[in-house]
Amino acid sequence: MQTPEPFEPDPEPQVAPPPPADAAVPPQVQYGGGVWALGARLTWLSGLLLAVSAFTDWYAGSGDGITIGVIGWHTGALGKLVFFVGLAVLALYALREAGIELPATLPESLIVIALGALATIFVLIRVISIPDQFPGSGRGIGIWISLVSALLVIAAGLLTASEEL
């Protein structure tokens, strides 16, 4: 039996020198996905607006020389839930920016759409039904801001879903 020939290592691979740096071309900012990741930016903005809108006046009224304004936080559980839904949208955005991704079976865009739908339902309940403890009050500008921002959360989720495709 003949012994095998000794193993000889391959010669080291040749590494190409780096291309020369062109001083005339300034570095360019690279944004990920689509139109500067419009879905992610809209998610962040609409979530922040939804959370803050819980502290705007949802009901306003005047009578006998006084003017009252009731913020969403003081309208009961639904006003508080709108705030926490806005915080949940912001938390999802923060998790993604931190590099923590959700499982593929549970896409972030679907969760954002569901949270937006939930916030829209909560705000619509308050648009339709003014609590009895605020007689003579009409709807203030804050409740409309909350409604628009809840609808923007849904739009942000849809935009993010279209960017993922």
Secondary structure, DSSP 8 states (H G I E B T S, - for coil): ----------------------TTS-------STTTSHHHHHHHHHHHHHHHHTTSEEEEEEETTEEEEEEGGGG-HHHHHHHHHHHHHHHHHHHHHTT----TTS-HHHHHHHHHHHHHHHHHHHHH---TTSTT-EE-HHHHHHHHHHHHHHHHHHHHHHHH-
